[in-house]
Amino acid sequence: MYRMSVHHQLERRGSPRARKSRQRSPHSGEDAAREALELQARVEDLSYRLGRSEARAELTERAESTVREALERERERADRLEAEARQLREAALEASRRGFWSRLFGS
């Protein structure tokens, strides 16, 4: 059995791109112009889509930044309110520990 290297086989057959170009019939001027216009339209469409995607990414980044800032402000607010509630509970507990007469007469 005769064995050839894979690379030798590929060289003998030619690359897929070379095979495609051999299979195609030569384009007429009109076909080439039409294909060029189609490719140009496709490039323009892809450029438009890329621009929209970049804009969307920028808006998402801004929105995320805004949400993070709002979250940080809310956390700070919640911390302040918790500290205030803790102080009020401690004051209420201290007041309840005083005896009835001292609460009544305020000593």
Summary of the structure (lengths in Angstrom):
residues: 107
radius of gyration: 38.9
end to end distance: 113.5
largest distance: 115.9
contacts: 186
relative contact order: 0.03
helix: 85%
strand: 0%
